[in-house]
Amino acid sequence: MSAVDPLTYVEPAATRVRDPISGRSVWLADIIRGAKIDGDVLKLDLVFGPKHGETERAGIQQALAANIKAQGFAGRVEAKIAEAPKFTPAAHAPKKDPVPGMTGPGVAPHGGPIHKQPIEGVKFVVAVSSAKGGVGKSTVAVNLAVALAREGRAVGLLDADIYGPSTPRMMNANLQPLVDDKQRILPPSSYGVKVLSAGMLVPENEAIIWRGPMVMSLVRQFLQQAKWGELDYLVVDLPPGTGDAQLTLIQACDIAGAVIVTTPQDVALADAVRGITMFRKLEVPLLGLVENMAWYELPDGTKDYVFGDGGGVRLAQRENTEVLGQIPLQTAIRKGGDQGLPAALADDSIGLAFRHLARKVIEKLPTGAR
């Protein structure tokens, strides 16, 4: 049992236990400072604040042990209370906002015993996210990656949407990845983009029925055990919501910026706000919004605002960020995804819209002249 990564059990358990003092999960409250498995015992180092009384401490310890066992750990859980680091003014000084609009106290970028590791050869990790399904997030991620490649950048695309891995079909990248002599995963290339997805590991018609620890383990493996090579941008297609996969990614590597995808209607915008809040609390810079399905262009050239007019623009103004691009609702985009021919490959108005989005990302995260 000692060869098992303790985070397999600890991370999902700690995200489900609430710290009554801070109101955050124990994971994000930075209470867990160490975890290891010694034989059949999982040992935790816990650091509590001065406001944690005996009742709060005991409750957290009991809840952690119960949740760790619920994750499948069959041994004993021992929690040791460690001494908190001494207060230093520099460590608690307010941090400068990474980009305009990054407000609020935030939390530690990795609120637990996981350590961020750089991804060898990758300059910038760009997360494409939505807190709501059905807004075309994967379509935007795929076409952003292709458009960045068309702008002359070295690009990778990681499909972290484990339960709905649509990237292999959309990128016409159905080959199973190979491994090198050091057991590193070698992402195959399609349209000049290196691609990695859980959809490459299982048949297309097979459901991926995994618990949270398996999902988080695979995301970490794709990040840290893949040989991405020299990349300007690694575009990560996150699953909808604000759950395990998002936290794992944010805690495992430095994300240069997040792109929030939404449609203009109020229901989608309300969820987009939750996504913005998550990234800001976790101190990830927000690059901006993409308003997808912004309008449908009729044969006479007029625009039908099927999902409302300008909702993304108004949201960006309220959240002190910007709209990086507006993508129309067009049959060509849907066909491109179904046929494995991303719309960004074309030189028509749709392709140019994605190229404009790519240029905005390059402007915010410049990699040098090409």
Helices and strands as residue ranges (DSSP letters): H 7-15, E 32-38, E 41-46, H 54-70, E 76-81, G 89-92, E 122-129, H 137-150, E 155-159, H 167-170, E 178-179, E 185-186, E 189-190, E 193-197, G 198-200, H 212-224, E 231-237, H 244-252, E 257-262, H 266-281, E 286-292, E 296-297, E 303-304, H 311-318, E 323-327, H 331-339, G 343-345, H 349-364
